[in-house]
Each structure stands twice: as C-alpha cells, then as structure tokens.
C-alpha cells in the first residue's frame, strides 16, 4: 500500500478539477492505497505567495509532500499553463521534492486547444522536481464534467474512459508485482472466450465489480445515498434459491457482472449491473442483462424489476434498449425523480421432464 498525496490546484469553488480528482482518489482508495488530499486554496494566501516555509500550515503541506510515496496533481489551465496557485506551491518546494516519487498529472480546461498543457507546461516542472516517474496524465475538457450541488460528479465517457486508463497505469506502477490487474492485455475478445459464472458471495471474482461500483457511485453522487449504497439489502438476498450473482470472465479477469434477488413471488429485482471500463462498448452489459433474465425465468420469476440512479444515463439507455418499460416520466428531469424504476415481462421457460413429471427448468423449490 502506498501513501498518495493528491494536490488540488484549483482556486475555484465549485471546481471541475476537484471533481475529477475526487474520482481518481476513489480509484486509488479502492485499490488499497492511502490518499491524503492537499487543497492549495485552503493554505494561507499571504504565506503561500511569500514562499514562507516557516509558516506552520505551509510547513505541514511541504511535509505532506516529503512523506508521500506518490503524488497526483490536478490543476485547471489558465493562460495555456497550470494555475498560478499550483505554481506558487511548486515554487516553494525543495529542489528535489518529488525525488523517488511517481507523479500523475491531471489537467482540466475549457478548450481542446489546451490539451498539450500536460506535456509542455506541467511535465517539465514535475521532472525538474526529481520525479522518478511521471505518468501519462490526462487533459479533461470542462464540458465533459458535470457537477451537482451535493458534491456528485458525472464524467462523460469521453473523459471517464481515458482517465480510467491513465489511473490504472499509475496504479500498476505503484504496485507492479500485484496479481490484481484491472486492464486486459491485447487478447482476443471473441464471445467463445467469455465465460458466464454463477458465483457465491465472497468469491474473489466479485472484488473488482464491487470495488468499481463503490468508486462510480461515490463519484456520481458525492456521498452515500439511496442511489449509491451497495449494502441497502442483505447480501444473502443474492443467494440461491431466490437470487443469483453472475460474472462474465475472460481468462482470469472479471469483465462484467450483475445480480438478482427476490422482490416478490413473481418478480426478480436486478442489481449491481457493471462492466469494467476497458471492456465497455462491447455489448457485455446487454449480455449480463440477458443472462440475468434467463436465470430469473429458470428460478420461476415471470417479470423483472430494477432501478437505476438519476446520474446514470448509460444504464437508463441500456435498459430502454433492452426492452424495459420505464415506470416514470421520460421527459422529466431525472434529478427530480430519484431512482428510476423499470419493469419487463419475461418469456416463459420451456418445461423439462424430471422423473416422468413436467417441471420448470431450474424452478425454485
């Protein structure tokens, strides 16, 4: 486990840079690392501008840098370079303050014209401070970050996908010998190599699914809520004969999954539908839904019910495309509704012969 210092270099509140960094922090925490935030705008302005390292708050901030194993630094772009707030802090650090440390730079800006600010403005400074490794970093367009008053952050897929990749590369650098790998090497993606497994609660195959859901929900909703909890129902609800937890695996990697539980005698409730970032846009979520529907029918359910949060447009579109009927006004602002409910009637499962009797395949007993 590494101690990672996240330097928040935006002078603004609210801040899209802060929102992006909060997502990165959650990824690091989910991977088992200790994260310490340093919000530069909270430091005393006069002491910061004067480079007064004798000031107690400034000295404590410099000590945080010294004590960290790695650093994530985030800043908005102003005048084609990183923020002045970030500059004055970096200027007061010792010459080799980042010596031996891995550093991940993240930059936000209002125009694609600033996309090279990471490499041409920030990276040389980080290298001059002695960083042993400067990650690829990423520029996030401001329009790809939506902030909510409660602290939630919604990242456009154009931002979340690349950000996932550079953070994952940073994680691999922090723990290169770890067996846990969140990205897949160049491997065939043929359907024949994807396995569908029913797993028990506690199976290691569920760890990446549950960890990533905590990150996603925590980022989008800012804090635990009815839309984010993974423990709002007893975990035993997903066990046979009334429920199931399915994962899709490719090789040794869990790439997608989902669960179902009993809502009532005829209705199964779908939960925890997830696809790993590197495998999105492959139709895996649709396959998870189809496998869950098949399993629900085999367990004797005749319809499926599910909800998704108001800040999960991808999930909403998935369920509509999969034939689910919305039980809410599609024209209303999702934020005014809360959890968005859907239902779907299942096709009957053919009967099979068991000891001379006709029985529903896999039906609950």
ROKOLLO-490872 format. One record per residue (C-alpha): x negated, y, z negated; residue in one letter. Coordinates in pm, whole numbers, padded with zeros to 5 digits, always signed. Layout:
XYZA ...
! end
This chain:
+00000+00000+00000X -00134+00341+00100X -00066+00679-00058X +00053+00905+00222X +00075+01283+00188X +00337+01446+00410X +00264+01814+00474X +00576+02011+00560X +00457+02313+00758X +00782+02487+00847X +00862+02822+00684X +01234+02785+00759X +01533+02651+00567X +01708+02456+00707X +01432+02311+00921X +01435+02065+01210X +01071+01988+01132X +01172+01890+00779X +01447+01669+00919X +01208+01485+01149X +00951+01441+00873X +01215+01307+00634X +01281+01031+00885X +00910+00949+00912X +00882+00947+00531X +01165+00695+00506X +00991+00469+00757X +00671+00481+00552X +00854+00410+00227X +01042+00121+00385X +00706-00027+00486X +00595-00023+00122X +00378+00288+00116X +00390+00564-00145X +00484+00901+00004X +00409+01236-00160X +00565+01544+00003X +00388+01880+00009X +00620+02162+00119X +00392+02453+00204X +00659+02724+00187X +00705+02639-00182X +00345+02739-00261X +00286+03092-00396X +00258+03311-00085X +00001+03560-00215X -00236+03289-00336X -00192+03092-00015X -00267+03390+00210X -00569+03481-00002X -00702+03126+00000X -00708+03136-00380X -00805+02781-00471X -00828+02887-00837X -00451+02924-00844X -00303+02623-01022X -00042+02546-00753X -00293+02581-00469X -00548+02368-00654X -00285+02099-00713X -00199+02099-00342X -00566+02059-00246X -00593+01773-00496X -00297+01600-00328X -00491+01603-00002X -00801+01462-00171X -00606+01185-00341X -00419+01071-00029X -00522+00773+00180X -00345+00913+00485X -00166+01230+00593X +00140+01309+00801X +00150+01673+00906X +00454+01836+01061X +00487+02186+01200X +00704+02386+01436X +00544+02557+01737X +00515+02934+01720X +00334+03126+01997X +00217+02800+02160X +00046+02676+01841X +00123+02537+01498X +00283+02760+01236X +00089+03028+01051X +00194+02863+00727X +00021+02545+00837X -00286+02738+00949X -00343+02925+00624X -00322+02600+00429X -00558+02411+00658X -00797+02708+00645X -00834+02690+00267X -00912+02316+00261X -01273+02197+00221X -01457+02139+00548X -01409+01760+00549X -01084+01739+00354X -00948+01465+00584X -01266+01258+00591X -01187+00886+00600X -00812+00950+00631X -00566+00861+00905X -00353+01156+01015X -00026+01154+01208X +00069+01491+01365X +00435+01568+01440X +00535+01892+01613X +00878+02040+01689X +00960+02315+01932X +01234+02479+02132X +01093+02419+02479X +00917+02134+02663X +00658+02396+02758X +00504+02342+02413X +00468+01965+02444X +00088+01988+02460X +00064+02176+02129X -00012+01847+01952X -00323+01775+02159X -00451+02123+02239X -00369+02315+01923X -00336+02079+01625X -00551+01775+01705X -00885+01963+01729X -00830+02115+01385X -00749+01777+01230X -01061+01630+01388X -01275+01918+01261X -01149+01841+00909X -01307+01497+00941X -01002+01277+01007X -01115+00920+01067X -00816+00853+01288X -00568+01097+01442X -00259+00913+01560X -00097+00978+01895X +00152+01214+01735X +00467+01341+01900X +00643+01658+02010X +01015+01663+01926X +01238+01902+02117X +01454+02107+01882X +01770+02030+02081X +01715+01662+02001X +01754+01720+01626X +02094+01788+01469X +02105+01897+01106X +02404+01859+00874X +02479+02074+00567X +02442+01776+00332X +02084+01710+00445X +02163+01449+00710X +01969+01439+01035X +02079+01294+01369X +01797+01233+01616X +01873+01200+01985X +01747+00867+02129X +01503+01070+02339X +01338+01171+02011X +01400+00872+01785X +01255+00612+02023X +00913+00773+02078X +00898+00884+01715X +00955+00522+01610X +00669+00409+01833X +00410+00659+01708X +00511+00598+01345X +00486+00225+01397X +00138+00263+01545X +00044+00471+01241X +00178+00200+01011X -00021-00065+01192X -00332+00141+01146X -00264+00176+00773X -00227-00197+00732X -00384-00365+01034X -00402-00705+00866X -00036-00716+00768X +00166-01001+00915X +00469-00775+00942X +00480-00624+01290X +00772-00404+01392X +00690-00384+01761X +00666-00666+02010X +00365-00724+02230X +00413-00742+02604X +00622-01054+02617X +00896-01185+02835X +01238-01057+02743X +01432-01337+02910X +01750-01446+02736X +01619-01803+02716X +01354-01691+02466X +01602-01524+02233X +01741-01743+01955X +02059-01686+01758X +02026-01799+01397X +02268-01807+01108X +02059-01719+00802X +02112-01718+00428X +02090-01405+00217X +01728-01367+00110X +01587-01511+00432X +01271-01317+00532X +01419-01271+00880X +01665-01019+00731X +01400-00789+00586X +01332-00574+00896X +01706-00541+00961X +01794-00428+00610X +01487-00204+00574X +01552-00025+00903X +01921+00027+00823X +01824+00199+00498X +01596+00431+00697X +01858+00503+00964X +02144+00565+00721X +01927+00766+00485X +01811+00989+00771X +02152+01047+00926X +02344+01109+00606X +02073+01263+00393X +02173+01081+00076X +02364+00769-00030X +02731+00793+00061X +03024+00581+00170X +02866+00583+00516X +02519+00465+00408X +02544+00206+00133X +02418-00144+00206X +02548-00271-00128X +02906-00146-00116X +03027-00508-00100X +02894-00814-00286X +02616-00973-00086X +02780-01312-00139X +03063-01194+00090X +02839-01280+00384X +02805-01645+00285X +02998-01943+00421X +03277-02038+00438X +03421-01686+00456X +03131-01499+00616X +02802-01524+00803X +02480-01335+00872X +02337-01376+01221X +02000-01265+01356X +01853-01268+01704X +01486-01360+01708X +01221-01359+01979X +00917-01557+01878X +00863-01474+01512X +01026-01129+01533X +01378-01034+01428X +01505-00810+01707X +01877-00772+01629X +02146-00894+01393X +02478-00845+01222X +02713-00991+00963X +03076-01057+00895X +03286-01107+00583X +03648-01184+00494X +03879-00883+00490X +04199-01087+00462X +04323-01431+00567X +04335-01342+00936X +04078-01064+00958X +03698-01068+00955X +03508-00744+00892X +03187-00687+01090X +02897-00519+00908X +02525-00445+00948X +02503-00447+01330X +02145-00349+01416X +01886-00362+01694X +01514-00298+01646X +01403+00025+01814X +01161-00133+02064X +01440-00361+02189X +01723-00114+02235X +01891-00074+02574X +01857-00447+02641X +02220-00531+02563X +02128-00703+02237X +02390-00520+02030X +02661-00641+02268X +02528-00994+02229X +02533-00962+01849X +02896-00848+01865X +02988-01138+02093X +02816-01389+01863X +02990-01244+01558X +03328-01261+01732X +03267-01624+01828X +03165-01707+01471X +03468-01527+01330X +03701-01727+01556X +03531-02050+01454X +03584-01958+01091X +03956-01926+01161X +03997-01549+01187X +04225-01405+01455X +04109-01045+01454X +03806-00833+01370X +03791-00505+01183X +03491-00274+01150X +03395+00082+01070X +03103+00297+01172X +02983+00627+01033X +03068+00962+01193X +02700+01024+01277X +02651+00701+01469X +02762+00786+01824X +02573+00489+01967X +02776+00249+01753X +03102+00423+01839X +03026+00391+02212X +02922+00027+02168X +03250-00073+02005X +03459+00113+02261X +03268-00058+02543X +03315-00397+02372X +03694-00360+02379X +03758-00246+02024X +04065-00031+01965X +03994+00291+01772X +04221+00345+01473X +04153+00719+01470X +04187+01022+01695X +03906+01007+01951X +03939+01381+02016X +03889+01480+01652X +03556+01585+01502X +03411+01263+01355X +03285+01460+01053X +03646+01539+00964X +03738+01169+00964X +03455+00992+00783X +03415+00619+00853X +03562+00544+01197X +03774+00223+01198X +03814-00017+01494X +04006-00344+01545X +04005-00621+01804X +04217-00932+01852X +04011-01247+01908X +04068-01510+02171X +04175-01847+02030X +03902-02107+01983X +03977-02444+02154X +04072-02734+01930X +03841-03031+01894X +03915-03388+01789X +03798-03492+01443X +03887-03843+01323X +04178-03854+01562X +04312-03513+01448X +04308-03182+01632X +04116-02922+01431X +03984-02574+01499X +03611-02591+01564X +03429-02465+01254X +03751-02354+01086X +03742-02252+00719X +03845-02526+00480X 
! end
